Amino acid sequence: MSVGRASLLIGAGTIASRLTGFLRAAVLVWAVGATTSAGNAFAVANQLPNNIYAIISTGLLSAVVVPQIVRAAAHDDGGRAFVSKLFTLGTVVLLATAVVATVAAPWLVGLYAPNFTPEQLALATAFAYWCLPQILFYGLFALVGESLNARRVYGPYTWAPIANNVVSIAGFLVFIWLFGPGRTGTDWTPEMIALLAGTATLGIVVQTGILFLFWRRTGLHVRPDFGWRGVGLGQIGRLAGWTFLMVLAGQGAGVIQSRVLSSTPEGDAGILVSQNAWLLFMLPYSIIVLSIGTPYFTQLSEHAGAGRHDDVRVDVGRSIRILGLFVVAATAALAVAAVPASRIFTGSRTEAVAAAEVLLCYLLALVPLAVLFVVQRTFYVYDDTRTPFWFTLVQCTLVVATALAAQWAVAAEVLPVSRLAAAVALGQSFASIVQVVLATWLLRRKVGALRVRRWLGALALFAVAAVPAAAAGWVVFQLLGGVDGWTVSDKFLGALGAAIIGAVVLVVYGALLAVFRVPELSAATSLARRLLPGRR
């Protein structure tokens, strides 16, 4: 499958997945509220398996296993022995991790939320007992999905999460029907806890089961194999060691952020608001960066494996420019539509404004993270996981320092507690900007000239076009009533308002790029034509 067609498949699936994910988050907020004790308790509990999944998927699998599976395809057996051993080892580790984590649920909740009240800690722990078994299914989902990607079967991994969202939405609606919306406080019955948290876990089980239906497309016949020597698993262990440390550092920084945010009182933006702001932030990142970048990662692996280093450098520059074209536009659109978009996940205008502040602070790092996606994965295709660990460690150190500084500022009454979540998000963005600058400098030392000035110049030109486009969107927002208008009066009207404002920004942005005759616009148009059915 071509890069263009793969990008279309991944992009379409990601859009559908994110949209249903937004609906899931909106229904969850309807059920438990955005700034309530119960909402934050569920947010912590349901995030625990996601954090461990991040170590397995983002760290060990997508960074290390994809290049190894691509190379294993050249083995005499087409990689069957390698994948069998890998799946056996992975399943054993996942099962053991899920069991240990579930037993340790009280300790894990206390680690992430030490400032919860005793009643809130008890509720979060009860949720965690239902949520932590998700680790096994998240890990299997990542293992099977990345294996499918490595064999250029891109669709299922992207589309399967839709089933998870549908199951969750249905379960949350049943919860609302049985127990009513906006369930506040910590006085929950076992039936309430089981329905809400059990639904979240059932969705992950269904999502994982769907992937197994597509396994035949890989052409591999996997069987249990506990002989874990002889097919290069040691190489994966050496590579994954650094990656594991890198992701572990990131999770450690996340623990500090969660601990800081757990002190937020009910009624102010806290853990759940921050998670939903991050969900909005990840929408353009997932649709644009992952849909276009994931196929390029496979291509980068092939070029590096063949020793075509000039092609690797060309791929790096081209992918950053193409990603930048879209990501800059998305940043401008989401920034001016931040309040209506945040209203989707909040219960009032006041909550929407507070959540929008958090979102805007995250958005400062959207373009840098798109560049980092390309730069970091270029290290991976050269089997270098040590260097990414060091520049990520710098980022994590800054994340911890800024989060603790925000906590100190609140304690010293320099910063109001209502702005704590925004301050933590701002610190995260600052750390990410420093990280991408350091990573780019290190990659240049490794592979030679990256023509940084060329793609920086392109990004600057995109930004010039984005400023008047954003201004046009802001004018439209004000004409629609601004913060007091209909776009912030309701969740669904917020989504409609955000879409209208974003569309205006994108139209003006595209028109200005056409006036500037930006060469990347022609490349993006050519890519779009190749994506259309029936086009070659």
C-alpha positions in Angstrom: 0.0 0.0 0.0 1.3 3.5 -0.9 2.1 6.1 1.7 -0.8 8.2 0.4 -3.4 5.5 0.5 -2.2 4.4 4.0 -2.4 8.0 5.2 -6.0 8.2 3.9 -6.9 5.0 5.7 -5.3 5.9 8.9 -6.6 9.5 8.8 -10.2 8.5 8.1 -10.1 5.9 10.9 -8.5 8.4 13.3 -11.1 11.0 12.6 -13.9 8.6 13.2 -12.2 7.3 16.3 -11.6 10.7 17.7 -15.1 11.9 17.0 -16.6 9.0 18.7 -14.0 9.5 21.5 -15.2 13.1 21.9 -18.8 11.8 22.2 -17.6 9.3 24.8 -15.9 12.0 26.8 -18.9 14.3 26.6 -21.3 11.5 27.8 -18.9 10.7 30.6 -18.9 14.3 31.7 -22.7 14.2 31.5 -22.6 11.3 33.8 -20.1 12.4 36.4 -19.4 16.1 35.8 -16.2 17.8 34.7 -14.9 19.2 38.0 -16.4 16.8 40.6 -14.7 14.6 43.0 -16.2 11.5 41.4 -15.1 12.6 37.9 -11.5 13.2 39.0 -11.5 9.9 40.9 -12.6 8.0 37.8 -10.1 10.0 35.7 -7.2 8.8 37.9 -8.4 5.2 38.0 -9.1 4.9 34.2 -5.8 6.5 33.4 -3.7 4.0 35.3 -4.0 1.2 32.7 -3.4 3.8 29.9 -0.2 4.8 31.5 1.1 1.3 31.6 -0.1 0.8 28.0 1.9 3.9 27.0 5.1 2.1 28.3 4.2 -1.0 26.2 2.9 0.6 23.0 4.5 4.0 22.6 7.7 2.8 24.1 8.6 -0.8 23.3 6.3 -1.6 20.3 6.0 1.3 17.9 9.5 2.5 18.6 11.4 -0.8 18.5 9.2 -3.7 17.2 8.0 -2.3 13.9 11.6 -2.0 12.4 12.4 -5.5 13.8 9.3 -7.1 12.3 10.1 -5.4 9.0 13.5 -6.9 9.0 12.3 -10.3 10.2 10.1 -10.6 7.1 13.4 -11.3 5.2 13.9 -14.5 7.3 13.5 -17.8 5.6 10.2 -18.4 7.5 8.9 -14.9 6.7 9.3 -13.9 10.4 7.0 -16.5 11.9 9.4 -17.8 14.5 10.3 -14.2 15.6 6.7 -13.1 15.9 5.6 -16.3 17.8 8.3 -15.8 20.4 7.6 -12.1 20.6 3.8 -12.7 21.2 4.4 -15.4 23.7 6.8 -13.3 25.7 4.5 -10.3 25.4 1.4 -12.1 26.6 3.3 -13.5 29.6 4.6 -10.1 30.6 1.2 -8.4 30.0 -0.7 -10.9 32.1 1.8 -10.7 35.0 1.7 -6.9 34.9 -2.0 -6.8 34.9 -2.3 -9.1 37.9 0.4 -7.3 39.9 -1.1 -3.8 39.1 -4.6 -4.9 40.1 -3.4 -6.2 43.4 -1.5 -2.9 43.9 -4.5 -0.7 43.0 -4.6 1.1 46.4 -1.0 1.9 46.3 -1.2 3.1 42.6 -4.1 5.4 43.3 -2.3 6.8 46.4 0.8 7.4 44.2 -1.1 9.4 41.6 -3.6 11.2 43.9 -2.2 11.7 47.4 -4.2 14.9 48.0 -7.6 13.2 47.4 -9.9 13.0 50.5 -10.1 9.5 52.1 -13.6 9.1 50.5 -12.3 10.1 47.1 -9.3 7.7 47.4 -11.6 4.9 48.3 -13.8 5.6 45.3 -10.8 5.9 42.9 -9.5 2.6 44.2 -12.8 0.8 43.6 -12.8 2.1 40.1 -9.2 1.0 39.6 -9.9 -2.6 40.5 -12.3 -2.7 37.5 -10.0 -0.7 35.2 -6.5 -2.1 35.7 -7.2 -5.5 33.9 -7.4 -3.3 30.8 -3.6 -3.5 30.8 -3.6 -7.0 29.3 -6.0 -6.0 26.5 -4.3 -2.7 25.8 -1.0 -4.5 25.5 -2.4 -7.2 23.2 -4.1 -4.5 21.1 -0.8 -2.7 20.7 1.2 -5.8 20.0 -1.2 -7.1 17.3 -1.8 -3.6 15.9 1.8 -2.7 15.5 2.4 -6.1 13.9 -0.3 -5.3 11.4 1.2 -1.9 10.7 4.6 -3.5 10.1 3.0 -5.7 7.4 1.3 -2.6 5.9 -2.2 -3.6 7.2 -3.0 -0.1 8.6 -6.8 0.0 8.8 -7.8 -2.2 11.7 -5.5 -0.7 14.3 -6.9 2.7 13.5 -10.6 1.7 13.2 -11.0 -0.8 16.1 -11.1 1.9 18.8 -14.4 3.1 17.4 -16.0 -0.1 18.8 -14.5 0.7 22.2 -16.1 4.1 22.1 -19.5 2.8 21.1 -19.5 0.3 23.9 -18.4 2.9 26.4 -21.0 5.4 25.2 -23.8 2.8 25.5 -22.7 1.8 29.0 -22.4 5.4 30.2 -25.9 6.2 28.8 -27.3 3.2 30.7 -25.6 4.6 33.9 -27.3 7.9 33.3 -30.6 6.2 32.7 -30.4 4.2 35.9 -28.7 6.6 38.3 -29.2 10.0 36.7 -26.7 12.6 35.2 -24.1 14.6 37.0 -23.4 12.1 39.7 -21.4 14.1 42.3 -20.0 13.2 45.7 -18.3 10.0 46.6 -21.2 8.0 48.0 -21.4 5.4 45.2 -22.9 1.9 45.4 -21.0 -1.2 44.1 -23.5 -1.4 41.2 -22.7 2.2 40.1 -19.0 1.6 40.2 -19.2 -1.8 38.4 -21.3 -0.3 35.6 -19.2 2.8 35.0 -15.7 1.2 35.3 -16.8 -2.2 34.0 -18.1 -0.6 30.8 -14.7 1.1 30.2 -12.9 -2.2 30.5 -15.5 -4.1 28.3 -14.8 -1.5 25.5 -11.1 -2.3 25.5 -11.8 -6.1 25.4 -14.1 -5.6 22.3 -11.5 -3.3 20.7 -8.8 -5.9 21.1 -10.9 -8.8 19.9 -11.6 -7.0 16.6 -8.0 -6.8 15.7 -7.6 -10.6 16.0 -10.1 -11.0 13.2 -7.6 -9.4 10.8 -4.6 -11.4 11.8 -4.7 -13.6 8.7 -3.8 -10.6 6.6 -0.3 -10.7 8.0 0.3 -14.1 6.5 1.9 -15.3 9.8 0.9 -18.4 11.8 1.7 -17.7 15.4 1.9 -20.5 18.1 3.1 -20.4 21.7 6.9 -20.5 21.8 8.7 -20.2 25.1 12.2 -20.6 23.4 13.0 -16.9 23.5 16.5 -17.2 22.2 18.0 -17.3 18.7 15.9 -14.9 16.7 17.2 -11.5 17.8 15.0 -10.9 20.9 18.2 -9.9 22.7 18.6 -7.1 20.2 15.1 -5.9 21.0 15.9 -6.1 24.7 18.9 -3.9 24.3 17.0 -1.4 22.2 13.9 -1.5 24.3 15.9 -1.0 27.5 16.6 2.6 26.6 13.1 3.1 25.3 11.7 1.6 28.4 13.7 4.0 30.5 12.6 6.9 28.3 8.9 6.1 28.7 9.3 5.4 32.4 10.8 8.9 32.8 7.8 10.3 31.0 5.4 8.4 33.2 7.3 9.6 36.3 6.8 13.1 35.2 3.1 12.3 34.7 2.9 11.1 38.2 4.2 14.4 39.5 1.7 16.3 37.4 -1.1 14.1 38.7 0.0 14.5 42.3 0.0 18.3 41.9 -3.4 18.4 40.2 -4.9 16.1 42.8 -4.9 19.1 45.2 -7.4 20.9 43.0 -10.7 21.5 44.9 -14.1 20.4 43.4 -15.4 23.1 41.0 -12.0 24.1 39.6 -10.2 22.6 36.5 -8.4 19.5 37.7 -7.4 16.1 36.5 -10.4 15.3 34.3 -10.4 18.8 32.7 -6.7 18.4 31.9 -7.3 15.0 30.4 -10.1 16.3 28.2 -8.1 19.3 27.1 -5.3 16.9 26.1 -7.9 14.9 24.2 -8.7 18.0 22.2 -5.0 18.8 21.7 -4.4 15.3 20.4 -7.2 15.5 17.8 -5.0 17.3 15.1 -1.9 15.5 16.3 -3.6 12.1 15.8 -5.3 12.9 12.5 -2.4 14.7 10.9 0.8 13.6 12.5 0.0 9.9 13.0 -1.9 9.4 9.7 0.8 10.9 7.6 3.8 10.1 9.9 3.1 6.4 10.6 3.5 5.3 6.9 6.6 7.5 6.6 8.0 5.7 9.7 7.7 2.4 7.9 9.3 4.0 4.8 12.1 5.5 6.9 12.8 2.1 8.3 13.1 0.6 4.9 15.4 3.3 3.6 17.6 3.2 6.7 17.8 -0.6 6.5 18.9 -0.4 2.8 21.6 2.1 3.7 19.8 4.9 1.6 20.8 7.7 4.0 20.2 10.5 1.5 16.6 9.3 1.1 16.2 9.3 4.9 17.3 12.9 5.1 14.9 13.8 2.3 12.1 12.0 4.0 12.7 13.9 7.2 12.6 17.3 5.6 9.6 16.5 3.4 7.5 14.9 6.2 8.2 17.9 8.6 7.1 20.4 5.9 4.0 18.5 4.9 3.1 17.9 8.6 3.8 21.5 9.4 1.4 22.7 6.6 -1.5 21.0 8.3 -0.5 21.3 12.0 0.0 25.1 11.9 -3.5 25.4 10.4 -4.9 23.1 13.1 -3.2 25.1 15.9 -4.7 28.4 14.7 -8.2 26.9 14.2 -8.2 25.1 17.6 -6.8 28.2 19.4 -9.5 30.6 18.3 -12.2 27.9 18.8 -10.8 26.9 22.2 -13.8 28.0 24.3 -16.6 26.4 22.2 -14.5 23.3 21.8 -13.9 23.1 25.5 -17.7 23.4 26.1 -18.1 19.9 24.7 -16.4 18.5 27.8 -17.7 20.9 30.5 -21.0 21.7 32.2 -21.0 25.5 32.0 -19.6 28.6 30.4 -17.3 29.2 33.3 -15.9 25.7 33.2 -15.5 26.0 29.4 -13.4 29.2 29.8 -11.2 27.5 32.4 -10.7 24.4 30.3 -9.9 26.6 27.2 -7.0 28.1 29.2 -5.6 24.7 29.7 -6.0 23.8 26.1 -4.3 27.0 24.9 -1.3 26.2 27.1 -1.0 22.8 25.5 -1.4 24.1 22.0 1.9 26.0 22.3 3.6 22.7 21.8 1.6 21.2 18.9 3.9 22.2 16.1 7.1 21.3 18.0 5.6 17.9 18.8 4.9 17.3 15.1 8.6 18.0 14.4 9.6 15.8 17.3 7.6 12.9 15.9 9.7 12.9 12.8 13.0 13.6 14.5 12.6 11.0 17.3 11.5 8.2 14.9 14.5 8.9 12.7 16.7 7.9 15.6 14.6 4.7 16.0 15.1 3.6 12.4 18.9 3.7 13.1 18.3 1.5 16.2 19.3 4.4 18.4 17.1 4.5 21.4 19.7 5.8 23.8 19.8 9.4 22.4 16.0 9.8 22.6 16.2 8.8 26.2 18.6 11.6 27.1 16.7 14.4 25.4 13.4 13.0 26.8 15.0 13.0 30.2 15.7 16.7 29.9 12.1 17.3 28.9 10.8 15.2 31.9 13.0 17.1 34.3 11.6 20.4 33.1 8.0 19.0 33.3 8.6 18.0 36.9 10.3 21.3 37.8 7.5 23.4 36.2 4.7 21.4 37.8 6.3 21.7 41.3 6.9 25.4 40.6 3.2 25.8 39.8 2.3 24.0 43.1 4.6 26.3 45.0 3.0 29.3 43.3 -0.4 28.2 44.5 0.8 27.6 48.0 2.4 31.0 48.1 -0.8 32.5 46.8 1.0 33.9 43.8 -1.1 31.8 41.4 -4.8 31.1 42.0 -5.7 27.4 42.4 -8.2 27.8 39.5 -5.2 28.4 37.2 -3.1 25.4 38.5 -4.1 23.1 35.6 -3.2 25.7 33.0 0.1 26.4 34.6 1.0 22.7 34.6 0.0 22.5 30.9 2.2 25.6 30.1 5.1 23.9 31.8 4.6 20.8 29.7 4.7 22.9 26.5 7.8 24.7 27.5 9.5 21.4 28.2 8.5 20.0 24.8 9.8 23.0 23.0 13.2 22.6 24.7 13.1 18.9 23.9 12.6 19.3 20.1 15.4 21.9 19.8 17.8 19.6 21.6 16.6 16.5 19.6 17.0 18.2 16.2 20.5 19.4 17.1 21.5 15.8 18.1 20.0 14.3 15.0 22.0 16.7 12.8 25.1 15.6 14.5 24.2 12.0 13.8 23.0 12.0 10.2 24.5 15.2 8.8 22.8 18.2 7.3 19.0 18.2 7.7 18.4 21.4 5.8 16.9 22.8 9.0 16.7 26.4 7.6 14.5 25.1 4.8 11.8 23.5 6.9 12.0 26.2 9.5 11.5 28.8 6.8 8.5 26.8 5.6 7.0 26.7 9.1 7.6 30.4 9.5 5.7 31.1 6.3 2.8 28.9 7.4 2.7 30.9 10.6 2.5 34.2 8.7 -0.6 32.8 6.9 -2.0 31.5 10.1 -2.1 34.8 11.9 -4.7 36.6 9.7 -6.6 33.3 9.4 -6.8 33.1 13.2 -7.9 36.7 13.3 -10.7 36.0 10.9 -11.8 33.0 13.1 -11.8 35.2 16.2 -14.0 37.8 14.5 -16.5 35.1 13.6 -16.4 33.8 17.2 -17.2 37.4 18.4 -20.0 37.8 15.8 -21.5 34.6 17.1 -21.7 36.1 20.6 -18.3 35.3 22.0 -18.2 33.7 25.5 -21.8 34.7 26.1 -23.0 33.5 22.7 -24.8 30.3 21.6 -21.6 28.5 20.8 -20.8 28.2 24.5 -24.4 27.5 25.7 -24.4 23.8 25.1 -22.1 20.8 24.4 -23.5 20.1 20.9 -23.8 23.8 20.0 -20.2 24.1 21.2 -19.1 21.5 18.7 -21.1 23.2 15.9 -19.6 26.6 16.8 -16.1 25.2 16.9 -16.6 23.6 13.5 -17.8 26.9 12.0 -15.0 28.9 13.4 -12.4 26.3 12.4 -13.7 26.1 8.9 -13.3 29.9 8.5 -9.7 29.7 9.7 -8.9 26.9 7.3 -10.4 28.6 4.3 -8.5 31.9 4.9 -5.3 29.9 5.7 -5.6 27.9 2.5 -6.3 31.0 0.4 -3.3 32.9 1.8 -1.0 29.9 1.1 -2.3 29.9 -2.5 -1.5 33.6 -2.8 2.0 33.0 -1.3 2.4 30.1 -3.8 3.8 27.9 -1.1 5.3 24.8 -2.8 4.2 22.5 0.0 0.6 23.3 -0.9 1.1 21.8 -4.3 2.7 18.7 -2.7 -0.2 18.4 -0.3 -2.7 18.8 -3.2 -0.9 16.1 -5.1 -1.0 13.9 -2.0 -4.8 14.5 -1.7 -5.3 13.6 -5.3 -3.5 10.3 -4.8 -5.7 9.6 -1.8 -8.9 9.9 -3.8 -10.4 6.6 -4.8 -9.6 5.7 -8.4 -6.6 8.0 -8.5 -3.1 6.7 -9.1 
